[in-house]
Every structure is written in structure tokens, then in C-alpha cells.
Amino acid sequence: MSEHSGTAGPEPLDPGPAGLLFVPVRPGPAACRTGRTARFFRTPLGERTAVGFTSPHRLAATLGDAQPWIRLSEPALRALGLPLGVTALTVDPQLTAQAPGRAAPPVPGARRVTAPWPASPAAGLR
């Protein structure tokens, strides 16, 4: 058995620290094999973010029962967003907007992954 250096990030289909996520999708181009593409959102400050949920119940509570989803690992979701310039990942958001100029209170149960993304997939996704 060969020894690995441990510097490379996980493979895109391996679960990351957030585990497998339930990712909202929308209809995609006809050329897309599954016919669906991941939905990306914006934070209250306008930053683009990838969104994943830790359970289908949390996804349905936020986006409704009719929202289609797929299972993706955190590294796979990051890899999808990287070419689009998506630099944030939000896990279990409640997607509520605050009035402009007011600080949003912390959302119970939500966490935001704030580590910077690598410049390229070759740099290792974490």
C-alpha cells in the first residue's frame, strides 16, 4: 500500500466536513445529463453562495416541499461553484431577509464555512 502525503484535498465525491448535503436544484440545460443544475443564492449583502442542507426536512422547511434536490458532498458542491466565482458555502440557511441597515441576528442551527476557496481545483478543495 502506498503512503499519501496528505496535502491533497478530498476527491469531489468524498464527503467533506459537512458530510453529504441536500442541494437545491433547478431545471438545467437539455445537454445536462441529469437535466438539473445546482441553485446558487445570494447572502443579504449580495455575495453569491452555494447552499446545502443537512436533511431534506430542513431544505423543505426553507424552500418548500416542491423544491427538488440532489445529494452532493461539500467538495463536489464547491467544485460546481468555483468556475462561477461562488466563494461561500452556507449550510442550513433559513433564507430570511432583514431590513436594510439592520444587523441580522445569528440564525440558530446555521453555520457558514468561511475558509477561502483555493484558486483552482488542482490546489485541493477543503
Buried (B, 14 or more C-beta within 10 A) or exposed (E): EEEEEEEEBBEBEEBBEBEBBBBBBEEEEEEEEEEBBBBBBEBEEEEBBBBBBBEEEBBBEBBEEEBEBBEBBBBBBBBBBBEEEBBBBBBBBEEEEEEEEEEEEEBEEBBEBEEEBBEEBEEEBB
